[in-house]
């Protein structure tokens, strides 16, 4: 099996594990929107995280140009967080978060296949996206550090459990979106994660959003 096939096999797609009780007693209707249980999912294995070919100098130059040009597209910044198998909070900074669908209510984000935080979030089957405010750039830098360093990103951080999943929602965020993982797809060196919204709300809106533009942080100019 090639590397791409291995990645596809390792991505945590929705699938059931045995017939849950609602199926056995006939209470689940096939017309229902979703099965009334959390699906079992798998994460990308550590040996599948890195591409199996080394980029040539020309390819590296193309990558730099791609990053530089696409950096002109300004985005907001979020922290994607969850509670791992041991109940410990885990999270990473993410600028690719986006709304996707109203019916059903879906959002999406992209995560690098090399991420050391993602497998822990994937096993949780749920996450909360906290939309960062303009004065939370230092917080974003904290969550941009790889979990592989062993740093405790949540040390001294104020957070509360989101109501639908219990995933951490960060204090001071502009908004939060509490989700279960709906599907995961491969996209080159990243994974495309779809989340089904279970709860959400807006927080404070005093400073405006934190924005990422051309490799750095910025904010909206005062109207």
Buried (B, 14 or more C-beta within 10 A) or exposed (E): EEEEEBBBEBBBBBEEEEEBEBBEEEEBEEEEEEBEBBBBBBBBEEEBBEBEEEEEEEEEEEEEEEEEEEBEEEBBBBBBBBBBEEEEBBBBBBBBBEEBEEEEBBBBBBBBBBBBBBBBBBBBBBBBBBBBBBEBBEBBEBBBEEBEEEEEBBEEBEBEBBBBBBBBBBBBBBBBBBBBBBBBBBEEBBBBBBBBBBBBEEBEEEBBBBBBBEEEBBBEEEE
